[in-house]
């Protein structure tokens, strides 16, 4: 399962994202500055992260969290 997170503050780093998302389960993070893709192996981990982090304030800015419409497992 894959999540798309955007509206990231300019002060957000890969380390901050790693700390936020890895506590819900093992995941791979592709960080692109103002957005990132979070790929979980387990669907339950992705669901837990989504439910707990959607709308969270990170580095003073509310993140936007969505289900990724084009996960890597589909070749993108």
Secondary structure by P-SEA (a helix, b strand, c coil): cbbbbccccccccaaaaaaacccccccccccccccbbbbbccaaaaaaaaacccccccccbbbbbbcccccccccc
